[in-house]
């Protein structure tokens, strides 16, 4: 039973017929995953980061919809003649503890200190603080899961878990051929 080959269990398996399937469907998925940065390393370090001044809107609900707020914030800043910096989010609710509909966050862009923002936006400054940092060069859809999984694994080695709030800074690469850089900062253990 244990010495049986794949042909024993799947007699109709024909490798010549399987190869076109692999080339047509599996290979393109692997190539896209790699292009999006799915195999890029996640670097973790401890440092003091900040202060950050950012213009934002409040968000309540699914964190997957945070990026939907960015065009609105960018448009308000640009109408006011303010050049937005990198995308910036502060996530207050731990997704393992807080229901998706109740999660709170701030989402917006970094701006220069002393910037006066339009009334549709708010502004705040996050002071310098010691943090654990995860950095990954990957597409915006893929980067957060990669960064948080790496942070979680790193902290679990010491019997700890991710403490909120978390700060996410996404620096777009400016090219469709290269993914941006996501930096996730959480309280240093």
N, C-alpha and C positions, 0 to 999 in steps of 0.2 A: 504494500500500500504506500509506504513512504518513499520507495524507490521508483515510483511511477513518474513518467515524463509527462510534459504538457500534452503530447500527442495521445497519451493514454486517456486523459481526462477530456480532451477536446480533439477528437479524431478528425473533425472537419477543419481544424485550424490549418490554414495554408499561409505560410510566411510570405509567399509571393503576392498574395492578395492583401495581406496586412500592410505591406510596405507602402503602397499608394495612399492608404488611409493615414498612416503615420506622417508621410510627407505632406499630404494635403491639409490635415487638420491639427495634428499634434505639434509638428515642427513650427508652423506659424504662431501658435500660441506661446511656445517657448521663446521664439524670437521676439514677440511683442512684450512678453514678461521681462525679458532681458533688456530690451530697449527702454522700458519704463523704469528700469533700475531695480528690478526684482532680485537680482543677484548681487547688487552692490552692498558693500559692508556697512554696518551701522557702527559708528564710532561713539564711544561713551567716555565721558570725563567729568570730573568735578571742577567747578570754577565759581567765581563770583561774577554775576552778569547784571547788567542794568547800569544806570536807570534807563527806562524806555518811556518815551512819550508817544501816545497813540490816540488816534481819533477812531471812534467806534460807535456801533449800535448794540443794544442789548438783544440777546437771543435766548429764547426759551423753547426747548424742544430737542429734536433729534440733532445730534452733532454732525451727522452726515449732510445736513442742510446748511451748515455754516458758510460754505463757499458760495451759496446762493445769495448771501447778503453782500458779498464783496463788490459786485458791480454797482450796487446802489451807493455804497460808501465811497467808492472811487469816483463815481460821477459827481457826488456832492462836493468832494474835495476839489476836483478839477474845475467845476463851475465856480468855485470860490478862488480859483487861481493857486491852489495848494498842490504841490507835487507829492503824491503819496509815495511812501517808502515801501518796504516789504510788507506783505500780508501778515497780520498780527492777530492772534486770538488768545484769550484767557479763558480756560475751561475751569469752571468752579465745581461742577458735580461729577463725582466718580461714576462712570457708566456701569460699573458692577453693582452699585448700591442704589442709584437714583433711577427711577423710571424714565424711559426715553422722553416722554412728553413733559417731564418736570426738570430736565437738565438745563442749567443756566450757563451762559457764556457771554463774552464780549467779543465782537469780531470787527476788524477794521484794518487800519494801516498805521505804520510808524510815521510820525511827523516830527518836524523840528520842535525843540522845546520853545515855548512861548507862542506857538501857533494859535491863532484865533479861528476856530472852526465854525461852519454854518450852524444855525439852530437845529437842523435836522440830525446833527451828530453831537456826541459828547466827547470829552477829552479827559485823559487821566495820565498820570505818570506812575509807573511801577518802579519803586526804588531798587537800588543795587541790593543783591542778596546772594547767599551761597546756594548753588543749585547743582543737580546732577543733570548732565546734558547728553542727549542722544542726537546725532547728526546722520542723515542719510540723503544721498543724492538719488531721488526717485520722483516719479510723476506724483502729482498731488493726490490722485486717487489711491495710490499704493503706499506712499510714504508714511502716513500716520500709523497704519497697522504694523509696518516694519519697525518703526521707532518705538512704539509702545510695547511690542513684544520683546524687543531687546532690553528695554528698561525693566520690564517685569522680570525677565530671566536674570538680569544682573542683580536686582534687589532681592529676589528669592534666594540667591546664594547665601545671603546674610539673614534670611528669615524675615525680610521686610517686604513691603508692598508700596506701590506708587501712592504718594500723598498729593492731594489736590490743594490748591489750584495748579494747573499745568499751563505753561505758556508755549504756544506754537508760533514760530516765525518761518514763513516760507519765502525764500528768495528765488524768484523765477529766473531761469537761465537766459531768457531773451531769445532762445532758439528752440524751434520745435524738434530739433534733432538731439537736444540734450535736456534731460530733466533738471528741475530746480533742486534747491537744497532746503530740506526741512530740518529745523532745529527745534527739539522739544526740551523744555526745561521744567523740572519738577524739584520740589524741596529736597535739599541735600540730606541724606540720612545721618 
